[in-house]
Amino acid sequence: MRITYWIPILFLFFPIAKNTAQPKKYVIHTVAFYNFENLFDTINDPDTFDEEWTPKGLQRWNYGKYQKKLGNLARVLAEIGSAENTDSPTFIGGCEIENRGVLEDLVKQPKLIDKDYGIIHFDSPDKRGIDVALLYQKKKFQPTSYSNIPLYIYKEGTTTNENSKANSEEKTDDELQISTKNYRVYTRDQLLVTGFLDGEEINIIVNHWPSRSGGEKKSSPFREAAGALNRKIIDSLQRINPEAKVITLGDLNDGPYNKSVKFGLGAKAKKADVLPFGIYNPFEEMAKKGFGTIAFRDAWDIFDQIMVSETLLQSDYSSFRYWKAGIYNKSFLIQTSGQYKGYPLRHSPTEIGFSDHFPVYIYLIKEKRN
């Protein structure tokens, strides 16, 4: 896997004078996404399958381990995008979150508490009890509405155990849970948040699409349905406001080139190919160059992606526009030895790591007014 390095564009920080024109200065905001990987508290919830993450469970998950996990995540979140923006992200989308309580504990960590992050979270129907959420800096963003949009998908005539036995091509902690009554596949809702960033309306969708449990091909229709739902949400926003600025981000359990992203959502790899009402995915070109956010059997892929609507690509910087994207893969996030050397440093029986994913981010910029 290649390590990402960004070469700063100096105009953002240093005024450029053209003839006698006034130098331009820019406001910058970082938008980030991170799969927190099993952010569970230590309390057994009787309504979810969280027994593994309790003091008596398989992970022997106790208060000390939980606090270490929170501290590790806070360190990462405080630093994402720091190459070009010294402030922590204005927005942080997250997934694999047990409940609101763990987020309240997270934003109170020493590295984050002064940022005064707000929390938008809903419990989802996922049987493991893992949800998506959005953290936002209250001083910069004012939400006006938010809702969780369910994904209804069904697998007729099978159960999770049968499906897993039939195809062990790809195993994951995130097993699909299928109802034995109506065969509904229980998965995460998609979180839609609308509000004002420095006076401009922004829409953000946070995703964690169905896993590849049972194999990539067999489970692909579930993620294709998730992509179609995402597109439907964006279409509804654009019908209300043709100039709507939309950011959709998350762990999609698919790469930028898979059907769920290319056809379900209709994302394009190049800005020039994005038509009005279209979606741009800066992570597709990164994937083609060998970059990754997650590794499986020594093959890298970018499951974690942030995409933007065409309205964020326009060249008039009097309004917020997309600038560039990156993968945050600093050395302290990487396993340095053993079978998984070079992989993201995740939790193990001997070490409280970070996550099995690297976080991703984009920058939004706008020209400052004199």
C-alpha positions as CSV (number, residue, x, y, z in Angstrom):
1,M,0.0,0.0,0.0
2,R,1.2,3.5,-0.8
3,I,1.4,6.1,2.0
4,T,-0.3,9.4,1.1
5,Y,1.6,12.6,1.1
6,W,0.0,15.9,0.2
7,I,1.9,18.9,-1.2
8,P,0.4,22.0,0.2
9,I,-1.1,24.5,-2.2
10,L,0.4,27.7,-0.9
11,F,-2.3,30.0,-2.1
12,L,-4.5,28.9,0.8
13,F,-2.2,30.3,3.4
14,F,-0.2,32.9,1.6
15,P,-1.9,35.8,-0.3
16,I,-1.2,35.9,-4.0
17,A,-1.1,39.4,-5.6
18,K,-1.8,39.7,-9.2
19,N,-0.7,43.0,-10.5
20,T,-2.4,45.5,-8.1
21,A,-5.3,43.2,-7.2
22,Q,-6.0,42.5,-3.5
23,P,-4.5,39.2,-2.3
24,K,-7.0,36.3,-1.8
25,K,-7.5,34.5,1.4
26,Y,-9.6,31.4,2.1
27,V,-11.7,29.9,4.8
28,I,-11.1,26.1,5.2
29,H,-13.1,23.3,6.8
30,T,-12.2,19.7,7.1
31,V,-14.9,17.0,6.6
32,A,-13.8,13.6,7.9
33,F,-15.1,10.0,8.2
34,Y,-13.8,7.3,10.4
35,N,-14.9,3.8,11.1
36,F,-14.4,3.6,14.9
37,E,-14.4,-0.2,14.8
38,N,-16.4,-1.6,17.7
39,L,-16.8,1.4,19.9
40,F,-18.7,-0.3,22.7
41,D,-19.1,0.6,26.3
42,T,-18.7,-2.1,29.0
43,I,-22.4,-2.5,29.8
44,N,-24.4,-5.4,28.4
45,D,-27.4,-4.2,26.4
46,P,-30.1,-7.0,26.5
47,D,-31.5,-5.8,23.1
48,T,-28.3,-6.2,21.1
49,F,-25.6,-8.8,20.5
50,D,-22.9,-6.9,22.5
51,E,-22.0,-9.6,25.0
52,E,-18.5,-9.9,23.4
53,W,-17.7,-6.4,24.5
54,T,-18.3,-6.7,28.2
55,P,-16.0,-7.5,31.2
56,K,-16.9,-11.2,31.1
57,G,-17.2,-11.4,27.3
58,L,-14.7,-12.7,24.8
59,Q,-12.8,-9.4,24.6
60,R,-12.7,-9.0,28.4
61,W,-13.8,-5.4,27.7
62,N,-13.3,-3.4,30.9
63,Y,-13.2,0.3,31.9
64,G,-9.5,0.7,31.3
65,K,-9.6,-0.8,27.8
66,Y,-12.6,1.4,27.0
67,Q,-10.9,4.5,28.1
68,K,-7.8,3.6,26.1
69,K,-9.9,3.1,23.0
70,L,-11.5,6.5,23.5
71,G,-8.1,8.2,23.9
72,N,-6.8,6.6,20.8
73,L,-9.8,7.7,18.7
74,A,-9.7,11.2,20.1
75,R,-6.0,11.5,19.1
76,V,-6.9,10.6,15.5
77,L,-9.9,12.7,15.2
78,A,-8.1,15.8,16.5
79,E,-5.4,15.5,13.9
80,I,-7.3,14.4,10.7
81,G,-6.6,16.9,7.9
82,S,-3.9,18.8,9.9
83,A,-1.6,19.0,6.9
84,E,-3.6,21.8,5.5
85,N,-5.9,22.9,8.4
86,T,-4.6,23.3,11.9
87,D,-8.1,23.0,13.3
88,S,-9.8,19.7,14.0
89,P,-12.5,18.6,11.5
90,T,-15.7,20.7,11.4
91,F,-17.6,17.5,10.6
92,I,-16.8,13.9,11.6
93,G,-18.9,11.1,10.3
94,G,-18.5,7.9,12.2
95,C,-19.8,4.3,12.3
96,E,-19.6,1.1,14.4
97,I,-20.9,3.2,17.4
98,E,-22.9,1.3,20.1
99,N,-24.9,4.3,21.4
100,R,-25.0,8.0,22.1
101,G,-23.3,7.4,25.5
102,V,-20.0,6.4,23.9
103,L,-20.0,9.5,21.7
104,E,-20.6,11.7,24.8
105,D,-17.6,10.0,26.4
106,L,-15.6,10.5,23.2
107,V,-16.2,14.2,22.8
108,K,-15.2,14.8,26.4
109,Q,-11.7,13.4,25.8
110,P,-8.9,16.0,26.5
111,K,-7.9,16.3,22.8
112,L,-11.5,17.0,21.8
113,I,-13.3,18.7,24.6
114,D,-12.3,22.3,23.7
115,K,-13.8,21.8,20.2
116,D,-17.3,21.5,21.7
117,Y,-18.6,18.9,19.3
118,G,-22.3,18.4,19.0
119,I,-23.7,14.9,18.4
120,I,-26.4,13.7,16.0
121,H,-27.2,10.0,16.5
122,F,-30.0,7.5,16.1
123,D,-30.2,3.9,17.2
124,S,-30.4,1.7,14.2
125,P,-32.0,-1.8,13.7
126,D,-28.6,-3.4,13.3
127,K,-28.6,-6.4,15.7
128,R,-25.1,-5.8,16.9
129,G,-26.2,-2.4,18.0
130,I,-23.7,-0.5,15.9
131,D,-24.9,2.8,14.4
132,V,-23.7,5.8,12.4
133,A,-23.4,9.4,13.7
134,L,-22.3,12.9,12.9
135,L,-20.1,15.0,15.2
136,Y,-19.9,18.7,14.4
137,Q,-18.3,21.8,15.8
138,K,-21.2,23.8,17.3
139,K,-19.5,27.2,16.7
140,K,-19.2,26.5,13.0
141,F,-22.3,24.5,12.0
142,Q,-25.9,24.9,13.0
143,P,-28.1,21.9,12.2
144,T,-31.7,22.7,11.1
145,S,-33.0,19.1,10.5
146,Y,-31.8,15.5,10.8
147,S,-33.4,12.2,10.2
148,N,-32.5,8.5,9.9
149,I,-33.7,6.9,6.7
150,P,-34.0,3.1,6.9
151,L,-32.8,0.6,4.3
152,Y,-35.3,-2.2,3.8
153,I,-33.7,-5.2,2.2
154,Y,-34.7,-8.8,2.3
155,K,-33.1,-12.2,1.6
156,E,-35.8,-14.7,1.0
157,G,-35.6,-18.3,2.2
158,T,-32.4,-18.2,4.3
159,T,-30.9,-17.3,7.6
160,T,-27.6,-15.7,8.5
161,N,-26.0,-19.0,9.6
162,E,-27.1,-20.8,6.5
163,N,-25.8,-18.0,4.3
164,S,-22.4,-18.0,6.0
165,K,-22.0,-21.8,5.7
166,A,-23.0,-21.7,2.1
167,N,-20.2,-19.2,1.2
168,S,-17.2,-18.6,3.4
169,E,-15.4,-16.6,0.8
170,E,-15.2,-13.5,3.0
171,K,-15.6,-13.5,6.8
172,T,-16.2,-10.3,8.8
173,D,-17.0,-9.2,12.3
174,D,-20.0,-7.4,10.8
175,E,-22.2,-10.5,10.1
176,L,-25.5,-9.9,8.3
177,Q,-28.4,-10.5,10.6
178,I,-31.5,-11.8,8.9
179,S,-35.0,-12.1,10.4
180,T,-36.4,-15.7,10.5
181,K,-39.9,-14.2,10.2
182,N,-39.8,-12.0,7.2
183,Y,-36.2,-12.4,6.1
184,R,-35.4,-8.7,6.5
185,V,-31.7,-8.0,6.6
186,Y,-31.1,-5.8,9.6
187,T,-28.5,-3.1,8.7
188,R,-27.8,0.5,9.5
189,D,-30.0,3.5,8.6
190,Q,-28.6,6.3,6.5
191,L,-28.3,9.6,8.5
192,L,-29.3,12.8,6.8
193,V,-28.3,16.1,8.4
194,T,-29.0,19.6,7.0
195,G,-27.8,22.8,8.5
196,F,-25.8,26.0,8.0
197,L,-22.0,26.2,7.7
198,D,-21.0,29.9,8.0
199,G,-24.4,30.8,6.7
200,E,-24.5,28.4,3.8
201,E,-26.8,25.4,3.7
202,I,-25.0,22.0,3.6
203,N,-26.5,18.5,3.5
204,I,-24.5,15.5,4.8
205,I,-25.4,11.8,4.6
206,V,-23.6,9.4,6.9
207,N,-23.5,5.8,5.7
208,H,-22.4,2.3,6.8
209,W,-23.6,0.0,4.0
210,P,-24.3,-3.8,4.5
211,S,-21.2,-5.9,4.9
212,R,-19.7,-8.6,2.6
213,S,-20.7,-11.4,5.0
214,G,-21.3,-14.5,2.9
215,G,-19.2,-13.3,0.0
216,E,-18.8,-10.1,-2.1
217,K,-21.0,-11.3,-5.0
218,K,-23.9,-12.7,-2.9
219,S,-24.1,-9.7,-0.7
220,S,-23.6,-7.1,-3.5
221,P,-27.4,-6.6,-4.1
222,F,-27.7,-5.3,-0.5
223,R,-25.1,-2.6,-1.1
224,E,-26.5,-1.8,-4.5
225,A,-29.8,-1.1,-2.7
226,A,-28.0,1.1,-0.2
227,G,-26.4,3.0,-3.1
228,A,-29.9,3.4,-4.7
229,L,-31.3,4.7,-1.5
230,N,-28.5,7.2,-1.2
231,R,-29.2,8.4,-4.7
232,K,-32.9,8.7,-3.8
233,I,-32.1,10.9,-0.8
234,I,-29.9,13.1,-2.9
235,D,-32.5,13.4,-5.6
236,S,-35.1,14.5,-3.1
237,L,-32.8,17.2,-1.8
238,Q,-32.1,18.4,-5.3
239,R,-35.8,18.5,-6.2
240,I,-36.4,20.8,-3.2
241,N,-33.3,22.9,-4.1
242,P,-31.5,22.4,-7.4
243,E,-28.5,24.2,-5.9
244,A,-28.3,21.9,-2.9
245,K,-24.8,21.1,-1.7
246,V,-24.6,17.5,-0.7
247,I,-21.7,15.5,0.9
248,T,-22.2,11.7,1.3
249,L,-19.7,9.8,3.3
250,G,-19.1,6.5,5.0
251,D,-17.9,3.0,5.1
252,L,-19.6,1.5,2.0
253,N,-18.1,-2.0,2.2
254,D,-17.5,-1.6,-1.5
255,G,-14.7,0.2,-3.5
256,P,-15.3,3.2,-5.6
257,Y,-15.5,1.0,-8.7
258,N,-18.2,-1.4,-7.5
259,K,-21.8,-1.4,-8.7
260,S,-23.2,0.2,-5.6
261,V,-21.2,3.3,-6.1
262,K,-20.8,3.5,-9.9
263,F,-24.4,2.6,-10.8
264,G,-26.5,2.7,-7.6
265,L,-25.2,6.2,-6.7
266,G,-23.9,7.1,-10.1
267,A,-20.6,8.6,-8.9
268,K,-17.9,9.8,-11.3
269,A,-14.1,9.5,-11.0
270,K,-13.4,12.7,-12.9
271,K,-14.7,16.2,-12.3
272,A,-15.1,16.8,-16.0
273,D,-17.6,13.9,-16.2
274,V,-19.9,15.2,-13.5
275,L,-23.1,16.6,-15.0
276,P,-25.5,18.9,-13.1
277,F,-27.1,17.0,-10.2
278,G,-24.2,14.5,-10.5
279,I,-21.8,13.1,-7.8
280,Y,-18.0,13.2,-7.8
281,N,-15.9,10.6,-6.0
282,P,-12.3,11.7,-5.6
283,F,-11.4,8.3,-4.1
284,E,-11.8,6.4,-7.3
285,E,-8.6,7.8,-8.7
286,M,-6.8,7.0,-5.4
287,A,-7.9,3.4,-5.6
288,K,-6.6,3.1,-9.1
289,K,-3.2,4.3,-7.9
290,G,-3.1,1.6,-5.2
291,F,-4.1,3.6,-2.1
292,G,-6.3,2.0,0.5
293,T,-8.2,2.4,3.7
294,I,-8.6,-1.3,4.5
295,A,-6.7,-4.5,3.7
296,F,-8.0,-8.0,3.3
297,R,-5.6,-10.9,2.5
298,D,-2.9,-8.4,1.6
299,A,-5.1,-6.6,-1.0
300,W,-6.0,-3.0,-0.3
301,D,-9.3,-1.2,-1.1
302,I,-11.0,2.0,-0.3
303,F,-14.2,1.2,1.4
304,D,-14.3,4.6,3.2
305,Q,-15.2,7.4,0.8
306,I,-16.5,11.0,0.8
307,M,-18.3,12.2,-2.3
308,V,-19.7,15.6,-3.2
309,S,-22.4,17.0,-5.5
310,E,-21.7,18.9,-8.6
311,T,-22.6,22.2,-6.9
312,L,-19.5,21.8,-4.7
313,L,-17.2,21.6,-7.8
314,Q,-17.9,25.0,-9.4
315,S,-15.1,27.5,-9.8
316,D,-16.7,30.4,-8.0
317,Y,-15.1,30.4,-4.6
318,S,-17.5,33.1,-3.2
319,S,-19.3,30.0,-1.9
320,F,-18.0,26.8,-0.3
321,R,-16.4,24.4,-2.8
322,Y,-14.6,21.1,-2.7
323,W,-10.8,21.5,-2.7
324,K,-9.1,18.1,-2.3
325,A,-9.3,14.7,-0.5
326,G,-7.0,12.5,1.4
327,I,-6.5,9.3,3.5
328,Y,-5.1,9.9,7.0
329,N,-2.6,7.0,7.4
330,K,0.1,8.3,9.7
331,S,2.7,5.9,11.0
332,F,1.2,5.6,14.4
333,L,-2.0,4.1,12.9
334,I,-0.1,1.3,11.1
335,Q,0.8,-2.2,12.4
336,T,4.6,-2.5,12.6
337,S,5.2,-6.2,13.0
338,G,3.7,-9.6,12.7
339,Q,1.4,-11.2,10.1
340,Y,-0.5,-7.9,9.6
341,K,2.5,-5.6,9.3
342,G,1.5,-2.5,7.3
343,Y,-2.2,-3.0,8.0
344,P,-4.2,-0.5,10.1
345,L,-3.4,-1.0,13.8
346,R,-6.6,-2.5,15.2
347,H,-7.6,-3.9,18.5
348,S,-6.1,-7.2,19.5
349,P,-5.9,-9.4,22.6
350,T,-2.5,-7.8,23.4
351,E,-3.0,-4.2,22.3
352,I,-5.8,-1.6,22.3
353,G,-5.4,-0.2,18.8
354,F,-7.3,2.3,16.7
355,S,-9.4,0.7,13.9
356,D,-9.1,-1.7,11.0
357,H,-9.8,1.3,8.7
358,F,-7.9,4.4,8.0
359,P,-10.0,7.6,8.2
360,V,-10.6,9.8,5.1
361,Y,-11.2,13.5,4.7
362,I,-11.9,16.3,2.2
363,Y,-11.5,20.1,2.5
364,L,-14.1,22.7,1.7
365,I,-12.8,26.2,1.0
366,K,-14.3,29.6,0.4
367,E,-12.8,33.0,-0.4
368,K,-12.8,35.3,2.5
369,R,-14.6,38.6,2.1
370,N,-12.7,41.8,3.0
